[in-house]
Amino acid sequence: MKRAMKKKRDRLAGVALCCALLSACNALPRDPAGTSRLIEERRAFSVALVDPSLNASPQVVRLIKELEKRTQAHARWQAGTGEALLQRLDDGTLDLAIGHFRADSPWATQVAFAPALSISGRADAPMELKAAMRNGENRWIMTVERASRATSATARAQ
């Protein structure tokens, strides 16, 4: 009888522990600086092109549309070019920078890069069209990575 009671108590404790762990999973991944929360509140995310000639790029257009759909927010385009935009990512004054980057970009330790939307250039020095985000904002990074993969898959299917 005592054994049956102990088993039942242990089973209930296990169920309670599983419920607690599952409820904690909703908060992961986290954005320490609150990028995803701010995007949700503003219903907008800031984006800039490292190279302005990418403005008409079909991959960029598809990525932005996919992000707008996933976040239910609209893109607010900002001016700027080059490394200054990557610094603004690090400062938290820009949510997304899109451009051509080398696979071994020195910025890889400063910002988070999404999967490549396309690859061009020479085989020994390929340039990848991809989005860059602020390092550590894991929920936002995951959102952009998923949108990038969906965009790349759509492009390959066409």
C-alpha positions in Angstrom: 0.0 0.0 0.0 2.8 2.4 0.9 4.6 1.5 -2.2 1.6 2.3 -4.4 1.2 5.7 -2.7 4.9 6.5 -3.2 4.6 5.5 -6.9 1.5 7.7 -7.3 3.2 10.7 -5.5 6.4 10.3 -7.7 4.3 10.1 -10.8 2.4 13.3 -9.9 5.7 15.1 -9.0 7.1 14.0 -12.4 4.0 15.4 -14.2 4.3 18.7 -12.3 8.0 19.0 -13.2 7.3 18.3 -16.9 4.5 21.0 -16.9 6.9 23.5 -15.3 9.6 22.8 -17.8 7.3 23.0 -20.7 5.9 26.4 -19.6 9.5 27.7 -19.3 10.2 26.8 -22.9 7.8 29.4 -24.2 10.2 32.1 -23.1 13.1 30.6 -25.1 14.9 31.7 -27.1 15.4 35.1 -25.4 16.4 38.5 -26.7 18.4 40.2 -23.8 17.8 43.6 -25.4 14.2 42.9 -26.3 14.4 43.2 -30.0 11.4 40.9 -30.8 9.3 42.5 -28.1 10.1 46.0 -29.4 9.2 44.9 -33.0 5.9 43.5 -31.7 5.1 46.7 -29.8 6.1 49.1 -32.6 4.7 46.8 -35.3 7.8 47.7 -37.3 11.4 46.7 -37.7 14.3 48.8 -39.0 16.2 47.5 -42.0 18.9 48.9 -44.2 20.9 47.8 -47.2 24.7 47.6 -47.0 24.7 48.2 -50.7 21.9 50.4 -52.0 21.9 48.6 -55.4 20.2 45.6 -53.7 17.0 47.7 -53.5 15.4 45.8 -56.4 16.9 42.4 -55.5 14.1 39.8 -55.7 15.7 37.9 -52.8 15.7 41.0 -50.6 12.0 41.7 -51.5 11.0 38.1 -50.7 12.9 38.1 -47.4 11.3 41.4 -46.2 7.8 40.2 -47.2 8.4 36.9 -45.3 9.6 38.8 -42.2 6.6 41.1 -42.3 4.3 38.1 -42.5 6.1 36.3 -39.6 6.3 39.3 -37.3 3.1 41.1 -38.4 5.2 44.2 -38.5 6.3 46.3 -41.5 9.8 47.2 -42.6 11.0 50.7 -41.9 13.8 51.4 -44.4 16.8 53.4 -43.1 19.6 55.0 -45.0 23.2 54.1 -44.7 25.8 51.9 -46.2 28.7 49.6 -45.3 30.3 49.0 -42.0 28.4 51.9 -40.3 25.2 49.8 -40.6 26.9 46.8 -38.9 27.9 49.1 -36.1 24.3 50.3 -35.8 23.3 46.7 -35.4 25.7 46.3 -32.6 24.4 49.6 -31.0 20.8 48.4 -31.2 19.7 51.3 -33.4 19.1 49.0 -36.4 17.3 45.6 -36.5 18.5 44.2 -39.8 21.2 44.9 -42.4 21.2 43.1 -45.7 24.1 42.9 -48.0 26.8 40.8 -49.7 29.3 39.4 -47.2 32.2 37.1 -47.6 31.7 33.7 -45.9 34.7 34.5 -43.7 33.6 38.1 -42.9 35.5 39.6 -39.9 32.1 40.8 -38.8 31.0 37.2 -38.0 32.1 37.7 -34.4 30.3 41.0 -34.0 26.9 40.3 -35.6 24.8 37.2 -36.3 24.4 36.3 -40.0 21.4 34.5 -41.4 21.7 31.7 -44.0 22.7 33.0 -47.4 19.9 34.0 -49.8 22.2 33.6 -52.8 25.9 33.1 -53.5 27.9 34.9 -56.2 31.4 35.7 -57.1 34.5 33.5 -57.6 34.6 30.0 -56.1 37.7 30.9 -54.1 36.1 34.1 -52.7 32.3 33.7 -52.8 30.0 36.6 -51.7 26.9 35.7 -49.9 23.7 37.8 -49.9 22.4 37.5 -46.4 20.9 39.4 -43.5 22.9 40.5 -40.4 21.3 41.0 -36.9 22.5 42.1 -33.5 24.4 39.3 -31.7 22.6 37.7 -28.8 19.1 38.6 -29.8 18.3 34.9 -30.2 14.5 35.0 -30.8 14.9 37.7 -33.5 17.9 35.8 -35.0 15.8 32.6 -35.1 12.9 34.5 -36.8 15.2 36.0 -39.5 17.0 32.6 -40.0 13.7 30.8 -40.6 12.5 33.6 -43.0 15.9 33.4 -44.9 15.6 29.6 -45.2 12.0 29.9 -46.4 13.0 32.6 -48.9 16.0 30.5 -50.2 13.8 27.4 -50.6 11.2 29.5 -52.5 13.9 30.8 -54.8 15.3 27.3 -55.5 11.8 26.0 -56.3 11.2 28.6 -59.0 
